[in-house]
Amino acid sequence: MSFKSTMAFGLALGVAGTGVAFASYARIESMGKNSTYVMDDVSIFDNPANINIYPNFLIGEFGPYQNNNLGTGNNQDPLQPWFGGIFSLALGQEDSRDPRLSIAGAFNRRDEKLFSYLPDSVRVPDSNNPNIMTTVPVPNPVTNFDGFLGGTLPNGNAGGLHIYIAQQQGGVENATGFTINKDAFASIFKVDAGINIQLNTDIDAEISAGIARIQYGPEQRDLIDGDLMSVMGSARLFSTWSLINGELVPAASWSYVKAPGIDDKQLIGGIGVNVALDRGFFWLGTDFMYGLTRMDNFQINASTGDKVFVDDGSTGSASWDVKESWGGRISFGIERNIWFDWLVIRVGGMKVINYVDCTHNDGNAIPATLQNKYETLCPEDGNYFYSNPSGDGSINDNIGFGFGINVEEKLKVDFTMAEDVIFRNPFQGEGRLMSRISATYSF
């Protein structure tokens, strides 16, 4: 199988109307919550070389809709809509689009992994009285922009570059506009590169690596700060396996993220399969997961989970709370056309079980006035088992389901259904019907 046919999911394209070559966050969320073992368009954010697989299309979504506390008859717009597009110029002869040049961009997308390291606020010494700590909100970055540049060689091997910029400075959003605060600052900057190469007729490799910088609080640092540089990478193979009429996919990813008060290492490795079925598609994967998280000068609200970074000048000290975890996850997804070629239904699930060992450092203490409200990463020494939420409506819980609509292999709209929708009283007008809607258009 050639590189291009493998990357375009040639095995699964025989399924009429399922649209597996063009996926979305909604498809992933409703069909296993993990995109490691399938090829889809959202993989461009993990490996920028993949923009060459999806020439000339538009992508976007309304963002997640996870408010579980809506009153009867109430509603709320999704909070994180984004959109983007990929455009490609063929440089080859009429019978071949390779080599080609591709450019892509996306606006307002949140990089959920990097955003998860931003605290909700920062405490700093008051400018008038250094003995008093004042709280500064960490604003929500608003410049969120993805930029891509890529291309292919005549043999179809591909490469790509990606830059991500998300920043806010001097303003904090509120219900009516912005509150001006000169100390409010949050910044995320990431640069990564990737390649897709054909190793032989049956195996294609995908490799990517990048660096990132995360900053927040009133102290603005240089663009290149050696103390705050993060590194990350991933690799996977798509190996045609005729025995299952599908592909065997070994994969690995790692990251070392550094931010003020945070030092986080993550390693994931596993293997999965994806299989073309009659009018459908199935995938299954299992992973080993290891994590080592250290936090210093962080206070975590015991009831809300809000994180507060205390910027008292002691950042970088040895008073880390340390949380070490190892375990695994198993995930699966299945989709199938029902009734019509343009309608597909999906279901999937993910289960995580990790053993967690926590070590508290007495130097990372909570002031006595806050001890009833806040705690640190590890309030005390101990260990426990962790599992992902059973059913809270988030992308990380156990089960998801949804459906998709395919209009002439051009416009494809995917829906993730709210997991409690079938248990509601339809006559009360309560809650939400869907938790995510994504769409792609190929031209």
C-alpha positions in Angstrom: 0.0 0.0 0.0 1.4 3.4 -0.9 2.0 6.2 1.6 -0.9 8.3 0.2 -3.4 5.5 0.3 -2.5 4.5 3.8 -2.6 8.0 5.2 -6.0 8.5 3.5 -7.4 5.4 5.2 -7.7 3.5 1.9 -8.9 0.4 3.8 -11.8 2.2 5.3 -12.8 4.3 2.3 -14.6 1.4 0.9 -17.3 2.1 3.5 -19.8 4.2 1.7 -20.5 7.5 3.4 -18.6 7.0 6.7 -16.2 9.8 5.9 -13.3 8.3 7.9 -10.7 10.3 5.8 -12.1 13.5 7.3 -12.8 13.4 11.0 -13.2 15.9 13.8 -13.0 16.3 17.5 -16.7 15.4 17.7 -16.0 12.1 15.9 -13.1 11.3 18.2 -15.0 12.3 21.4 -18.0 10.0 20.5 -15.9 7.2 19.2 -13.3 6.3 21.8 -12.0 9.7 23.0 -8.5 8.9 21.7 -7.1 9.7 18.2 -3.8 7.8 18.6 -4.7 4.8 16.5 -6.8 6.3 13.7 -5.8 8.8 11.0 -8.0 11.9 11.0 -7.7 15.6 10.3 -7.3 16.6 13.9 -4.0 14.8 13.9 -2.6 17.9 12.1 -2.2 19.5 15.6 0.0 16.5 16.7 2.0 16.2 13.5 1.9 19.2 11.1 3.0 17.0 8.2 -0.5 15.7 8.1 -1.8 18.9 6.5 -0.6 17.4 3.2 -3.1 14.5 3.6 -6.1 16.8 3.6 -5.7 19.3 0.7 -8.2 22.0 0.2 -10.7 21.7 3.0 -12.3 23.8 5.8 -12.7 22.7 9.3 -14.4 24.1 12.4 -16.6 23.5 15.4 -18.7 25.2 18.0 -16.5 23.9 20.8 -17.5 21.8 23.8 -20.8 22.3 25.5 -20.3 20.8 29.0 -22.5 22.9 31.3 -24.3 20.3 33.4 -26.1 22.9 35.6 -28.5 24.5 33.2 -31.9 25.3 34.7 -35.1 24.3 33.0 -35.6 26.3 29.9 -32.2 27.9 30.0 -29.5 27.7 27.4 -25.9 28.8 26.8 -23.7 29.2 23.7 -20.7 27.0 23.4 -17.6 28.8 24.8 -14.8 27.8 22.5 -15.8 27.9 18.8 -12.9 27.8 16.2 -12.4 27.4 12.5 -9.6 26.9 10.0 -8.6 25.7 6.6 -6.0 23.9 4.5 -5.1 24.9 1.0 -2.8 22.9 -1.3 -1.0 23.7 -4.6 -0.1 20.7 -6.8 3.3 21.1 -8.4 3.4 17.8 -10.3 1.9 16.7 -13.7 -1.8 16.4 -14.2 -1.8 12.7 -13.4 0.0 13.3 -10.0 -0.5 16.0 -7.4 2.9 15.3 -5.8 5.0 17.2 -5.2 2.8 19.9 -3.7 2.9 22.8 -1.3 0.4 23.2 1.5 -0.5 26.0 3.9 -3.0 26.0 6.7 -4.3 28.1 9.6 -6.8 27.9 12.4 -8.2 30.6 14.7 -9.4 30.5 18.3 -8.5 26.8 18.9 -7.4 26.0 22.5 -4.5 23.6 22.8 -6.1 21.8 25.7 -2.9 20.1 26.9 -0.9 23.4 27.2 -3.9 25.4 28.5 -4.2 22.8 31.3 -1.0 24.2 32.8 -2.3 27.7 33.2 -3.5 28.5 36.8 -6.6 30.5 37.5 -4.8 33.2 39.4 -1.4 34.3 40.7 -0.7 35.7 44.2 2.1 38.3 44.3 3.4 40.7 47.0 1.4 43.9 47.1 3.4 46.8 45.6 2.6 49.0 48.6 3.2 46.4 51.3 5.4 43.4 50.4 4.1 41.5 53.5 0.6 41.4 52.0 -0.2 39.1 49.0 -2.6 40.3 46.4 -4.4 38.1 43.8 -4.0 38.7 40.1 -6.3 36.8 37.7 -4.6 34.8 34.9 -6.5 35.9 31.8 -7.8 33.7 29.1 -5.5 33.9 26.0 -7.4 35.3 23.0 -4.8 35.4 20.1 -5.1 31.7 19.7 -3.7 31.0 16.3 -2.3 27.9 14.5 -0.1 28.4 11.4 1.1 25.6 9.2 3.4 25.2 6.2 4.1 21.8 4.6 4.8 20.0 1.4 5.4 16.6 -0.2 8.2 15.1 -2.3 7.4 13.4 -5.7 7.3 10.0 -3.9 4.6 11.3 -1.5 6.8 11.6 1.6 5.7 14.7 3.5 6.9 17.2 6.0 5.4 20.2 7.9 6.0 23.0 10.3 3.5 24.4 12.9 3.4 27.4 15.1 0.9 28.1 17.9 0.5 31.5 19.6 -2.0 32.2 22.5 -1.6 35.3 24.6 -3.3 38.0 26.7 -1.8 40.9 28.4 -3.3 43.7 30.5 -7.0 42.7 30.3 -9.3 40.2 32.0 -12.6 39.3 30.3 -15.9 39.9 32.1 -19.6 39.8 31.3 -19.5 43.3 29.7 -16.0 43.5 28.2 -12.6 43.7 29.9 -11.2 44.8 33.2 -7.9 46.5 32.8 -5.1 45.0 35.0 -1.5 45.7 34.0 -0.3 42.6 35.8 -2.7 40.2 34.1 -0.6 38.1 31.7 -0.7 34.6 30.1 1.3 33.4 27.1 1.7 30.1 25.3 4.1 29.7 22.4 4.8 26.4 20.5 6.8 25.4 17.5 6.9 21.9 16.1 7.7 19.9 13.0 6.8 16.5 11.6 7.4 14.1 8.8 5.5 11.2 7.2 7.6 8.7 5.4 7.0 5.4 3.6 9.3 2.7 5.0 8.2 0.0 2.6 5.1 -0.9 0.7 3.2 -1.9 3.8 4.5 0.4 6.6 4.4 4.2 6.9 6.0 6.2 9.8 4.8 9.4 11.4 7.3 11.4 13.6 6.9 14.8 15.2 8.8 16.9 17.8 8.4 20.4 19.2 9.2 22.9 21.9 6.9 25.2 23.8 7.0 28.0 26.4 4.3 28.7 29.0 4.3 31.9 31.0 1.9 33.6 33.4 1.7 36.2 36.1 3.0 39.8 36.3 6.6 38.9 35.7 7.0 38.8 31.9 10.0 36.7 30.7 11.9 36.6 27.5 10.6 34.8 24.5 13.4 32.2 24.9 13.6 31.3 28.6 15.7 28.2 29.3 14.0 27.7 32.7 10.5 27.5 31.0 11.2 25.6 27.8 9.1 22.5 27.3 9.8 19.7 24.8 7.5 17.0 23.4 7.4 14.4 20.6 5.4 11.5 19.2 5.8 8.6 16.7 3.5 5.9 15.3 3.5 3.4 12.5 0.7 2.3 10.2 1.3 -1.3 9.2 -1.0 -3.0 6.8 -2.2 -6.3 8.2 -4.2 -8.3 5.7 -5.2 -10.9 8.3 -7.6 -8.4 9.9 -8.3 -6.4 6.8 -6.8 -3.4 8.6 -3.8 -1.8 10.2 -1.6 -2.5 13.2 -0.5 0.8 14.8 2.2 0.9 17.5 2.6 4.4 18.9 4.5 6.4 21.6 4.4 10.0 22.8 6.3 11.9 25.5 6.4 15.4 26.9 8.5 17.4 29.5 6.6 20.5 30.4 8.1 23.3 32.5 6.2 26.4 33.7 6.4 28.6 36.7 6.0 26.2 39.7 5.4 23.2 37.5 7.6 20.4 36.2 5.7 17.6 34.4 6.9 14.5 32.6 4.6 12.2 30.7 5.3 9.0 28.7 2.7 7.0 26.8 3.3 3.9 24.7 0.9 1.4 23.2 -0.4 -0.6 20.3 -3.7 -0.6 18.5 -5.6 -1.8 15.4 -8.1 -0.3 13.1 -10.3 -2.4 10.8 -12.6 -1.8 8.0 -16.0 -3.5 8.5 -19.0 -3.9 6.2 -20.5 -0.4 6.1 -18.4 0.5 9.2 -15.1 0.9 10.9 -13.6 -0.3 14.2 -10.5 0.5 16.2 -9.1 -0.8 19.5 -6.0 0.3 21.5 -4.2 -0.2 24.8 -1.5 2.0 26.3 1.0 2.1 29.1 1.1 5.5 30.8 3.7 7.0 33.1 3.6 10.5 34.7 5.8 12.4 37.1 4.3 15.8 38.2 6.0 18.2 40.5 4.4 21.4 41.8 5.9 24.1 44.0 4.1 27.2 45.4 0.7 26.0 44.1 -2.5 26.2 46.1 -5.5 24.2 44.8 -9.0 25.0 45.9 -10.3 21.9 47.6 -13.9 22.4 46.5 -13.6 23.9 43.0 -10.1 22.6 41.8 -9.0 26.2 40.9 -5.2 26.5 40.9 -3.4 29.5 42.4 0.3 30.1 41.8 2.1 31.9 44.6 4.8 34.0 43.0 6.7 34.9 46.2 10.2 34.7 44.6 11.0 31.2 45.8 10.1 29.5 42.5 12.7 26.9 41.7 13.2 25.8 45.3 13.3 22.2 46.4 9.9 22.3 48.1 8.1 20.3 45.4 5.1 18.2 46.0 5.6 15.1 43.8 2.9 12.9 42.2 4.1 9.8 40.3 1.7 7.6 38.4 1.9 4.5 36.2 -0.8 2.4 34.7 -2.7 2.1 31.5 -5.8 2.7 29.5 -7.9 0.7 27.0 -10.1 2.4 24.4 -12.2 1.5 21.4 -14.5 3.0 18.9 -16.9 1.8 16.3 -19.0 3.5 13.6 -21.4 2.2 11.1 -23.8 3.5 8.4 -27.4 3.0 9.3 -30.5 3.3 7.0 -28.7 5.6 4.5 -25.3 6.0 3.1 -25.1 9.6 4.4 -25.9 8.7 8.0 -23.4 7.1 10.4 -23.7 6.3 14.1 -20.8 6.0 16.5 -20.0 4.8 20.0 -16.8 4.3 21.9 -15.2 4.2 25.3 -12.1 4.7 27.3 -11.0 3.3 30.7 -7.9 4.5 32.6 -6.5 2.9 35.7 -3.4 4.4 37.2 -1.6 3.8 40.5 -0.6 7.1 42.0 2.1 7.7 44.6 2.0 11.1 46.3 4.8 12.8 48.3 4.2 16.0 50.2 7.0 18.4 51.0 6.5 20.4 54.2 8.2 23.4 52.6 5.3 23.7 50.2 2.9 24.8 52.9 -0.5 26.5 52.9 -0.8 29.6 55.1 -2.9 29.0 58.2 -5.5 31.4 57.1 -6.2 29.4 53.9 -5.8 25.8 55.2 -9.5 25.2 55.4 -10.0 26.1 51.7 -6.8 25.2 49.9 -4.5 22.3 49.6 -1.3 21.4 47.6 -0.8 18.9 44.8 -0.2 16.2 47.5 -1.8 17.3 50.9 0.0 14.4 52.5 2.1 11.3 51.7 0.1 8.4 50.4 -1.0 6.4 47.3 -4.2 5.4 45.6 -5.7 4.2 42.4 -7.0 6.7 39.8 -9.6 6.2 37.1 -11.1 8.6 34.6 -14.6 10.0 35.4 -17.4 7.5 34.8 -19.7 10.0 33.3 -19.3 13.8 33.7 -19.9 14.8 30.1 -16.3 15.6 29.5 -14.1 14.2 26.7 -12.2 12.1 29.3 -15.0 10.1 30.8 -15.9 6.5 30.1 -18.4 6.4 27.2 -19.3 8.6 24.3 -21.8 8.3 21.4 -22.9 10.4 18.4 -23.6 10.5 14.8 -22.5 12.0 11.5 -24.0 13.4 8.3 -22.1 13.2 5.0 -23.4 15.3 2.1 -22.0 14.1 -1.2 -18.5 13.4 0.3 -18.0 17.1 0.6 -19.8 18.5 3.7 -19.5 16.3 6.8 -21.0 17.3 10.1 -20.3 15.3 13.3 -22.3 15.4 16.5 -21.5 14.2 20.0 -24.6 13.5 21.9 -25.0 14.6 25.6 -24.7 11.4 27.5 -27.8 12.0 29.7 -30.1 12.9 26.8 -32.0 9.7 26.8 -32.7 9.9 30.5 -34.4 13.3 30.5 -38.0 14.4 30.4 -38.4 15.8 26.9 -41.4 17.9 28.0 -39.4 20.1 30.5 -37.0 21.6 28.0 -34.0 20.9 30.3 -30.3 20.5 29.6 -28.6 20.1 26.2 -29.0 17.6 23.4 -25.4 17.7 22.1 -22.1 18.4 23.7 -20.0 19.1 20.5 -20.6 19.8 16.8 -17.8 19.7 14.3 -17.8 20.1 10.5 -15.4 19.8 7.5 -15.9 20.8 3.9 -13.7 19.5 1.1 -13.4 21.4 -2.1 
